[in-house]
Amino acid sequence: MIKFIFFISFLLILTVAQAQDKELLNQSLRKAGFEQVLIIPVRSSSEGIVYLVGIEHRGINNPSETLRLANSISLSRGFFENKFVLLNKGIALYSSEFENGKFSTKNLSEEFQRDINRNFSPSNYRFNVYIEPDIQVRFGDFENPVESKTAVSIASEIVLFKGFSLNTGILLPLQNDLDNETSNVKLGASYFDYFSKFSNNHYFQFSFGLFHNDRYGTDIEYRYMPLNSRLSFGLRYAKTGFYYFPENAVFFDSINDDLLLANLEYLFPKERISLSLDFGQFLFADSGLRASSFKQFKNIEIGLFATFTQTGNTAGFNFMIPIFPGKILRSNFFEFRTNDSFRWEYTYSNEGEIGRDFNSKRSLKNTLRRYNSNLLNSF
């Protein structure tokens, strides 16, 4: 009887200690900016219990950096064999673990997928407010060679339930010699967005509302991206109109502009270069194709493209960079920061609207490119 009582007491002490260790890991990860931290026991090992740790960090744009930071914190707290699951608005993308100095990845089993879903809660997210510049530039006018329109966006993404969020904010105009839009504070891009993964490797995104680039309407995108494959492809359909803020008013054009594009993209992991081809119908009923290349660095992406359509031919460049300083203020329930990245594109054209797109800041293609597991050990 005494042995039995001793055994039960030992189990209780061990359980309490493990719960304390889990809570300490949770607090350490959240202090570093992680959200939706889900710690699920998997099995026992010689080093202790192995946990599956679901993590999401909205202030870091590189998944490899996210995983390395989470692994470093876990090691410092005595967890030596944890597996990590990258989440995007609570949707599990894949699991990763650190072995022999490198990350290995695999798709999540149905059992662990259910565990992640069961433990998800929108209340695990901070109320997250971020700032970023909003810049439009046009070159070539004889009297004013550089015409620009600059504003600061103060925005927030509120996750309402798994995969579904409201993105909204305000624009603070700073300077404008590009058009005659009002210089008053106005509503920024404001839309609902639903992100989902069905089966393995199949991703879906549906958005509706007021988008970037003065377009409003609906935007639907599907992408097939196998976990370790270099090749991915996708389809996108959007039906939008033009909106505008003249003085003391708002103007909405008819929703009658269809965009229908297919995309093929191939990654060269060693060089961290992706070659991408979009073809179909762009905005303004302009059919043709666009060839792009993207070079990825740790927190930066640089791209070049050329477009050939029935309207004409053009070329340009784009880039994505982090915005200094990152975190400005963070508590358990609130975070104020600069956006994890700023994406900007310039197209040279004196022939009209050639191969125009919109909402590239939030497109599924651009988001998932950085999650390709072939890149995790490249930075």
N, C-alpha and C positions, 0 to 999 in steps of 0.2 A: 504493500500500500504506500509506504514511504517513497519507494522508487517511482511509483506511478505519479505521485504528487510532484516529485522532483522533475520528472519528465515533462509533465504538463506545464509546470512553472518555467522550465527551460524554453519550451515552445512559445509561451506567451512573451517571455523576455525577448526571444529572437524575433518574433513578429513585430513587437513594438520597435525594436532597433531597426528592422528593415523599413518600417513605415517612416521612422524618423529620417533614415538615409534617403528614401524616396522624396520626402518633403524638402530636405536640404538640397537635393539635386534640382527639384522643381524651382525652388526659390533662386538658385544660382543661375539657372537658364533664363528665368524671367528677368532677373536683374540685368542680364546681358542683352535683353531686348527680344527674347524668344516669346512667342505667344502660342496659345493652343497646345501647351505642353502636355502630352498624354504619355504616361509611364505605365506600361503593361508588362507583367512578368511573363517570361517565355519558358525558361527552364533553369535548373540548377547546374552549376559547374564548380570546378575546383577553386575558382576565384570568387564564388558566391552566386547570387541569382543574376541571370542574364535578363535584361529588360529590353522591350521594344519601345522606343521613345519617339513619339510623333512630335515634330517640331515645325514651326513656321516663323520666319523672321522677315518683317516687311521693310526693314531698313537696310538690307544687304541684297544686292542684285546678282550675286554669284552663288549658285547652289554649292559649289565646292567650298567656298569660304564659310558658308553657313554650316556645312557638315564638319569642317575642321574645327570651328569654334565650339560646336556642341560636343565633339569628341574630346577636345582639350578640357572643357569644363567637367565632363564625366570622369575623365582620368584623375583630375585634381580632387574629385570627391570620392575616389575609391571604386569607381565602376569601370572595369577593365574590358568588358566584352559586350557592351551595349550595341544593339542594332538601332539604326535611325531611319525614320520614315519622313521623307520630305512631304510637306502638306502645302497645298495652295487653296486658301479659303476652306480648309478642312478636308479637301479632297486628297487622298493619299496617291502620290505619284509612283514611288517605288521605295524599297528598303535598301539601306546601305550599311556596311560594316567595315571597319578598318582592320586590314589584315596585311602583315608584313610591309607596313609603310604605305599601303595603297587601299583605296576604297574599292570594294566589290559590290555589285548591285544585283538585285533580282526583283521580279514582280512579287507583290504581296499576296499571300495565300488568302483564300476566302475567309478562313477563321480569323486571321489577324485583321482583315478588312472589316469584319463585323465588330471586332473589339474596338478598332479605331472609331467606327461609326457610333458605337454605343457610348463611348466616353466623350464624344465631341459635344461642345456646348458653345453657343455664341458669346456667352458671358466670359469665356476665357480670353477674349480679345480686349485689348485696351481701346479706349476711344482715341483714335489715331488721326491727328491733324498734321498735314505736311504742306510745305511751300515749294514752289518751283517757278522758274521763269516761263513766260509764254511769248515767243518771239517769231515774228514774220518779217521777212526781208525780200525786197525785189530790187534787182540791179538793172541799169540800162537806160533809165529815163535821161534825156538830154539835159534838162534843166536841173533835175535832182537825181544824180547818178545812183544814190543809195537811198531807197525809200524803206522805211521800217515802221513796225508797230510793236511796241513792247509793253508787257503787263506782267504782274506777279499774280500767280494763282495760289489761293489758300483753300485747300480742299481736304476731303476726308472720304475714306472708304469704310462703310459700316456694314459688317457682315451680319445679315439678318437670320440666315440659317445656312446649313452646309452647302457651300458652292454658290450661294446667292447673296449679292451685296448691292448696296446703294452707293454710288459715287456722286458726290456733289461738292460745290464750293462756290467761291466768288472770285472775280477777276478785278484787280486793282490796276487800272490803266496808268502807265507812266509817260508814254510818248507815242505819237501817231502822226506820221505824214504820209501814210500809205493809202488811207481811205477817209471817209467822213463819218465813221462810226463815233458815237458819243464817247466822251472822256469820263463819264460817270462810272461809279462802281456798278458792276453788272453780274448776273449769274454766270458762273463758269460751266464747263461741261458737267451735265447732270443726267445720269442714266442708271437704270437697273442692269445688272450683269449676272448671268448664270453660267458657271463653269462646271463641267462634269466630265468624269471618265467612266466609260461603259466598256465592260470587258477589259482585257489587257491591251494597252497600246492605242486605244481609240479615245479621242478627246473631242469635246463639243463645247461651244460657247455661243450664248445667245444674249444680245444686248438690245435695249430699246431706250430712247430718250434723246437728249441733246448731247451730241458728240463733240469731239475736237474738230478743228477745221471748219466750223460753222455749218455742220450737217446735223440733221435730226431725222429720226426714223427707227429702223430696225437693222440689225447686223447679225448674221448667222454664219458660224464658221465650224467646220469639221476638220480634224487632222488625225492622220494615222502615223504614229511615231513609235516604232518598235524600240524596246529598251536599249539594246546594244547595236542597233542598225545605223548605218551611215545615211541611208536613204529614207526620206519621209515625204508624204504628199498630203495635200489638203484641198478642200473646196470651200468657197465663201460666196454668200449671196447677201446683198444689202439693198434695201429700198429706202431712199432718203430724199430729203428736200433741203433747201437752203434756209437758214434763219439768220437774223440780223438785228442789231440793236441801234436804230437811229435815235435821234434826240427824243427823250421822254416817250418811247414807244418800243415795240418789238414787232418784227416782220417775219412771217413764215411763208415761204414759197410752197407750192404743191409738192407732195411726196410722189414724185413721178420719175426719179432718176434711179435706174437699176444698175447695180454692179454685180457681175458674175465672173468669178475668177477661179481657175485651177492653178495649183502650185506644185512644183517638184523641187526638192532641195536635197543636195548631197553634201555630206560633211567629210572633210579630210582632217581626221583627228590630230595627227602629228603636227600639222601646220595650223590647226584651229581655224581653218578657212571653210566657209560654206558657199556653194554655188547654188543659186536659186533662180527659178524660171516661173514667172507668172504669165498666164495667157488667158484671154477671154475678153470680156467687156468691162472697161473702166468707167469712171463717171463721164457724164455728158455723152453717153452712147458711143464712146470711142473704143473701137475694137483693135486688138493687137497684142503685143507681148512686151515683157520687161525682163531683162537679164540682170541679175545682181550678184555681187560677191560681198561676203562679210568676213572680216578678220576679227577674232575675239581675243581680247586680253583679259587680265584678271577681273577688272571692273569696267572695262571699256570695250566698245564694239565700233568698228569703222567700216563703212560700206561704200561701194561705188556701183552705179547702175547705168544702163542705157535702155531707152524705150523706143519701140518702133510700132506706130499705130497708123490708122487710116488718116488721122489728122496731121501727122508729121513725125519727126524723129527728135529726140532730145536725150540729155544725159544729166547726171548730177551726182551728189554724194550725200551720205547721211552718217550720223554718229550717235552713240549713246555713251554718256559719261556720268560718273557719280557727281553729286552736288555737295560741296562743302557747307557746313561742318558735319552733316548727319544728325545725330541726336542733339537736341537742344534742351529738352526737358522730358524726363521720364519718371513715372511712378507706377504703382501696381495697376492703376486703372486708366492712366492717361499718358499719351506720348505726343510731343510736339517736335517735329524734325523737318529737315529738308527731304525731298523725295529721294528714293534709293537711286534714281537715275534721271537724266534729262535726255530725251531723244529729239533730234532735230534733223530736218532734211531740206536740201536746196536743189531745185531743178532749174537748169538753164533752158529757156525757151523764149523765142520771140515770134512763135507761130500760133500761140493760143494754148488752150488747155489740152495737153498731151499726156495720156496715160495717168490721169489723176486718180489718187486714192484718198482715203481719209482714215482717221482713228488708228494710225499705225502705232501710237503709243500703247494701245491696249490690245493689239491684235494677237490672236492665239498663236500665229506663226512666230512672231517675234518673242513672245513669252516663252514658248516651249524650246526654242533654239538653244537657250542657255541651260536647259535641263537635260540635254542629251548626255547620257551616262558615259559616253566615250570621252567627255571633256573633264570628268571629275578629277582625274589624276594628271591633268595637263597644266595646272596653274601652281 
